[in-house]
Amino acid sequence: MPVAIITGASKGLGRALAEALAGRGWDLVLDARGAEALTDAAGAVSGYGTRVTALPGDVTDAGHRAELVAAAWRLGGVDLLVHNASALGAEPLVRLEELPLEGLRRALEVNLVAGLGLVQEALPLLRASRAGAVVAVSSDAAAEAYETWGGYGASKAALDQLMAVLAVEEPGLRVWAVDPGDMATDLYAAAVPDDEEPRPEPAAVVPGFLRLLDERPASGRYGAAALVDGAR
């Protein structure tokens, strides 16, 4: 069975991806900071009959990243690495003049540095896979200038650039940065708590991610919504 590591997998997009992959027979290593929510998610995902290892922890911790990759190795390797864990930098979001520098550092550590650290840890197993792939969950804020989204957007833009360079340096892998669009998630609610407009559930964009795995297009940056629409 193929094996995937998914960070930020206790809820939202991470959990939706985990359930979709388990439904396809993938074995999974799941990460999140909240142990209780992660245990609940792992229990639900295990219902599909695949092997699921849940490891609560912080992706900024090098020891935790090593544990995630070691757990995947015990399941057979790493065929897919999904870096979905994210930090906003401030909750709710604020203008750059008010953005705490410590918050910016946290966003960079979680969204960017930890993403690269996990790739570095998993790279030997990804290279050994017949179809090794990396998915970095990006954001529209990485490409557009939205008021109050500066710190978060900067961290995601830097992540996109790292993934683009990784794709050049590792032509044997597929490396995709994917913008899932606005979703009804706790992260979005924390970012903009006063926004009451309806947002799609994370499961609605999961088919776009699955299309990448099915069709394996060239490495690059993709919009999940466009992938979903193109599959119809």
Steps between C-alpha positions, in 0.01 A plus 500: 500500500622857436586708805433868563604740774247779561568784740219696659277195457271524802234711327421710196678429174757266658232270640299512177808400300578222746151354469512518121838329479400233752194434287739427215706259708786724609678440830547823690715681752303790645629800694336781695571695817172409671523143626129455570382628161768298324393182681140561391607555140721191497215290636269617222763450230586152630144399423599468135715199590844645433786539744505838673770634732411818688786699652406820683771763504631824354647490150753766599663235724769313305458196724129484422568523125742210531234298685251560220739377233608201713135403544448518124810288444352233727187502282708456185642839402378840389313535171331829580583782739227759562610809692166640611582629850478879507532794736344841435743721689217681678144400591305683376716633220630855533664761281877482463549801727347294782634155412703363794842402375482189714181409319671546164786280617249233602329511161836467324609216728180298452413578140847521350786370712316194630381422148855492370620310805242228444589477132869463589418226751276311256703554182683164494169313530328725247779437251468126557129505423378416151281809508634730769308826536495806723192718548545836671170663590530859383259794497367768270668740743835370373434657161269794575531797737210485747480738792591327832621186324859625458686279747310182415518575128874565515562165668293319238665687213838393633373142528386512136849612397666222699272245335579641155872464565451152648326397178802612299745328731297177525366430149415144599230626738177684446489817710172690508410819686121502520274792585183348647309830505295633790338222701283461806784413737605597849806670349289731285263571788796595718642720226181693425251432783254768382464352150169314498483427127448131425814314399533155340585207722855363459365176352378699199856569380646158581418365150744756363781358711404147398511602134864600545579154632306330221632703207841604639535825303827688495626642825370851560238714670134405463161618620291222651173652378625513141609137525155402627327693221731351239414149612127551443 
